[in-house]
Amino acid sequence: MPTTDLASGDSRARPAWVRRAFESDSVEPDLDRVRRVGARFLGLGFIGYPVVSAASILASASLTDAWWPPLSILLSVGPGILLIAATFRPGTAWLTPLALTSWVGYVLGLVLWFVAWNGTTLADPGDSAQWMVAFCGMPSMVLMLVRPRLAVVALIASSTLAHLSQQLGRFGEVTSDAPMEVMWSLMFTGVFLAVVLVATRTGRELDETREETYRTAANVAAASAREVEKERFDAIVHDRVIASLLAVRPGRPDDRLATQAASALEELARVPGSDGPDAATDVEVIRRIRSAAADVSERFDVEVVVGETGGDADGHDVGSGTATYPAEALDAVVEAMSEALRNVVRHAGDDAECAVIVRFAPDSLSMAVVDNGVGFDPETVAVGRLGIAVSIRGRLARLPGGHARVQSRPGRGTTVQILWERP
């Protein structure tokens, strides 16, 4: 079943296998995409250059010992294969070591040329004595994807070594043309390095823009939620409190009026304010969840189960009204659940059934919003659709100990798992 990333506000406390299995492998998806495509393209270059340089390799083979040509080919093709293979792995943490490997392999091939050179020169100095000079900027382009400054240093070193070996193989000595050849190589390859640098910076800017969009959307959603809560408070005061006060008559109190007043007070107590409680009991949590679900639609079923231990760290029974949960965690969990339920109303279909399963444990509060609606493919959700990204995963990601996961398949319904664990 397709699964989106698990968002966590405090991944340091989570086992490594949990992070690998559930958490997003990068907070910069566009930059990673640029790096991945660039590494794949450059890997093909490392493999392709020996093929197109076959004539040059054969022509210059007489200048070196027999072991150098196949070794130089291996030092080119090997990193290329590794680069291409690694692009099919998650993340891009592998790119820096492989970029360094490709550059070290290239420099090693150049250095070994001086060892393998037998002192002879080409009959025609116009030919190429060192086939590796043709792609002296390739390792630097790979480094430019991750380490721009090091890429410049690598280009200078690679170009210098490559053209020195080229000079020795052609003329038997380093001529006055060597500095110009090195300079021309630097200028020519520098254009391609600049293109790579611009591409990576563009990817990073796209990621920063997306993150800023998420933050703005979250702030707007928070302001909207406060306005909705204020309107709800005003409605409770008008419809419940004032109505109860106006119903008071001289004489013996009416039991129904007492029940109505108690209900109004409970409703007021659950409305968070600027000076609201820092924690909520499990009874209040249950009431808040049921009320929030009913606010979206009366047709949603809410089922509450208790964890295996049935108590919190202080020995209180969960469900007794003595176990407490942070108000911040309750707000985030309830709001995420409400967004999931609103998505059911909007997208699951008129005939879809939905249930909310809430589970209490000593140090955690979790729920699953399950529907049998039309479902969808999470991989095809457009980047601009912020409901799941901001209101569910993003909200839980900002909460210490919060996690969210969405599972769905076209025609098979949707399950939204929401979890808060005490840090």
N, C-alpha and C positions, 0 to 999 in steps of 0.2 A: 504494500500500500504506500503511495507516495507520501513523503513526510517533509514538512518544512523544517527549518533550523530551529533548534532549541535555544531560546534566548535566556541568558543568565545575567543577573546583576552582580554576582560574586563568584566567578568561575574559579578563583584560587582555591576554594575549599572543596571543589569537586574532583573526583578521581579523573585521571588522564583518559581512561577509556570512555567515560561519560562525555568529556569534551570532544573527543574524536567522533563519537557516535551521534551526538545531538547538537553541538554548538556550531555556529557558522564558522568556517575556517578562515574568514577574513572579514574585516570591516571596510575593506576597500575593493569591492568586486570589480569596478571598472578598471582600476589600476592593475589588478591581478589579471584581468582579461587581456589588457595590452601586453603585459609581461609574458603571459602564456603564449599568445600568438607570435610575439616577437621571438621568443626562444625557439618555437617550433620552426619558424621561417629560417632563423640563423642556423639551427641544427641541420636543416636541409642543405644550407650552404657549405657547412663543414664536410658533409658527405659528397656534395656535388663537385666541389673544386678538384679533388683528385681525378674525377672522371673527365672533366673538361681539360685538365692539365696533363693528360696521359702522354701526349707527344713531348711536352717539356720535361716530364719525369724521365722518359727514356733517353732524350737527347743529352741530359745532364748527368746520367747515371755513371758515366765514366770518370767524373770528377771526384767521386767519393767511394768509400768502401761499399761492398755489396749490401751490407746490413742496413745502411742508412735509408735508402728509398722506401723499403717496406715499413720500416719503423716510423718514418715521417708520415706515411699514409695512415698508419694505425693511430698516431697521435692526433691526426686530424679527424678521421672517421669516428674514432671511439667517443670523444666528447659530443660529437654531433648526434650519435645514436642515443647517448645518455640524455641529452637535452630533449630530443623528441619524445623519448619514452617517459621522461619525468613530467611532460606537459599533460599527460593523462592522469596524473595523480592529483589529489585535492590540494588546494593551497599553492603557494609559491615559495615556501620556506626553503625548498630545495634549490632555488635558482642561484642564490649567492655562492654556495659551495661549488656548484657545477660551473658557474661563470669563472670562478677562480681556477677550477680544474682545466677548463678549456684554454685559458690564457697560459697557465703553467705548462700545459702540454705543448702549446705552440712554441713558447720560449725554449722549452727543452729540446724540441726538434731543431730549432735554429742553433742552439749551443752545440748540439751533437754534430751538426754539419761541420763546424770548425774542427771537431775531433776526427770526423770521417773524411775530411778533404785530403786528397792525396797530393796536392800542390800543383796539379795541372790546370789548364785553362781551356776555355772553349775555342774551337778553331775560328768561329765567327763570333766576335764580341757582341754582335747585335742580338744574339740569342739569349735566352734566360738560363742562367746557371743555377738558380735556386727557385724551384717551383713554388715554394711556400711564400715567396714575396708577393704573389698575386692576391693573397687574402690576409695581409698583415693587420688589417683593421677589423677583421671579423671577431676575434676574441674581445677587443675593446667595445664593440657594439653590444656584445652579450653583457659585459660588465656595466655598460651605460644603462641597462634596464634596471640595475639595482644600486650601483655605486658609481655615480657620474665622475667624481673627482679621480677615483682610482682608474676609471676607464681612460682618462686623458693621460695619466702616467703610463698606463699599459700601452697605449698607442705609441707614445714616444719611444719606449723601450723596444717594442716589437718592430716598429719601422726602422729604427737605427740598426738593430741586429740583422734584420732581413736584408737591408740594402748594403750593409758591410759585407755579408756573405756573397751577395750578388756581385759586388765589385771584385772581390777576390776571385770568384769563379770565372769572371769574364776577362779580367786584366791581370790577375795575379798580384794586384796591389790595390790600395784605396786611392782613387784619383781625386782630383779637385771637384769632380762632378758629384761626389757623394753627398755633400750637404744639400745641394739643390734637389737631388733625387729624394732625400729624406724629407725635405721641406714640401716638395710637391705631394708626396704620399700623405703627409700630415694634413695638408690643406684639402686634398681630395677626399680622404676618409673622414675628415672633420665635418664635412657636409652631412654625411650619413649619420654620424654621431649626434649632430644637432637635431636631425629628424627624429631619432630615437628619443632624445631628451624631451622634445616637444610632445611626442606621443605619450610618454609617461606622465608628464606634468598635466596634460589634458585629462588623462584618466584619473589622476589624483584630484583635480579640480571638480570633475564630475561627481566623484565620491563625496567631496566636501559639500557640494551643492545639494546632493541628496540628503546628507546628514542634516544640513541646515533646514531643508524642507521638512524633514521629520520633526526637528525640534520646534519649528514654527507651528506645524500642525498639532503637535502635542500641547503647545501653549494655548492655541486657539481652542482645542478640545477641553483643556482644563478650565479656561474662562467660560466656555459654554456650559460645562458641567456645574460650575458655581452658580451661573445664572439659573440653570434648571433647578438646582437645589434650593435657591432662594424662592423661586416660584412655587416649588413644592411646599416649602415652609409657610409661605403666605396662604396657600390653599388649605393647609392643615389648620392654621389659626382661624381662618374664616369659616371653614366647613365643620370643623370638629370642636375647637375650643370655644369659639363664640356661640356656636349652636348649643353646646352643653351648658354654658353659663345662662343663656336665654331660657333654657328649659327648667331652670331652678325655680321652684315654687315653695311658698311657705308650707310648713307641715312636715310630715314624715318623708324622708328622702326616698325616692323611687330607686329600687335595686337596679333597674335597667339604666337609669341615669348614672348611677355609680359605675356600672360597667362601661358605659359610653365614655365617661370622664377618664377612667383608668386607661382605656384604649387610646384616647387622645393624648394622654400624658406619655404613654409608651411610644406613640408615633412621634411625638416631639423629641423624646429622648434619643431616638435613632437618627435624627437629622443632624449631621455633623456641622459644627460651627467653628469659628475661629478659636474659641476657647474650649473645644470639645474634648472628650476623654482621650487619653493616650492609648487605652486598651479597651477591648470589648469582650464580654463573656461569650462563651459558646452559645448560650441561649440567645443573646443579642445577634450573634453571627447568623444563626439559623433564621431568626426573624427578618434580618436584613436581606438575606439571600432570597427568602420566599417573597418578600415584598418587592424586591427589584425584579424578580422573574414575573410577578403578577403585573407590574407596571408595563412590561413589554407586551405580555399577552397572558390571558387567563388560562389558555389551553396548555401551558407548559407544566409538566409534572416535576416536582422537586423531591428527590429521595435522599435521606440523610442516613449515613452509616457511620459507625464509630470504629476507630482503629483497634488493633488487636489488644493493646495494653489497657485501653479504656481509661487511662489517667494521664495527667501531665507530670512534669518533673517534680512537682511538690506533693504529689499524691492525690491531687484533686481528680474527681471523676469528670470525664468529658461528657457534657450533656447535663451536668448538674447546676450549671450557672456559675461555677467557681473557676473553671479553666479560662484563661484569657489569651487573647490574640491582639497584636498591635493594630491600632486603628488604621495606620498607614497600609499595612498588609491587607486588612479587610477592604479598605476602599479600592485598592488596586485589583484585588481578586473579583470583587463585585462588579466593578466597572468593566473589566475584561469579559466577565460572564454576560453582562448586559449587552455588550457589543456583539458577542457571539450569538445571543438570542435575536438581536435585531437583524443580524445577517440571515438567520433562519427565516425570519418573517419576510425579508426582502428577496431572498434568493432560493430558498429550499423548495418552494412550491406550495400551492394552497393546500394540498393533501398531506403534506409532510407532518410527521409526528416527531415530537422532540421531548427529551427528558434531561433533567439536570441531576447528576449524582454527586452528592457532596460527601466527602470523607474527612472525619476528624481524627487526628492522632496527637500524641502529646506535644510534639514540636513541629507539626505541619498541618496545613489546611489545603486540601486538594479538591478539585471537582472536574467532572467531564460533562460537556454539553454535547449530547448525541442526537442526531436526527437521521431519518431515513429518506431525506429529500433527494434532489437531483444530483447533488455533489458537484465537484469540479476538480480540475487538475491543478494543484498548487504551483507546479512548475510554469504554468502559462499565465499566472496572474501578472498583470502589467505592473511595472515599477511604480507608476503614479497612483495605484490603488492603495491607499494608506490605512484602510480599516483594520486589516490583520497586522500589517507591519507596525503601525503606531499604536492603535487602540488596544491591541491584544499583546503581541510579542514585545513591542516597544515599551508599553506600560509595565509589563512584568520584568523586562530587562533592567529598568531603572530601580526596581525594588530589590534590596538586598535579600537574597534567598529566593527570588522569584524566577519562575520558569514557565514557558508556554510552548505548546506544540499543537500543530494542526495536521490532521490526517483526513484525506478525502480522496474519492475516486468518482469519476463521472458515473452516475446511475447507482452508486453504492452509499450515498449519504456522506455525512461529515462528522468528525469527532474533534472537539477542541478540548485539550487537556490543559488545565491551569493548576499550578502548584506553588505554594509558598512553604519554605522550610526555614525554621528558626535558625539564623546565622550562629 
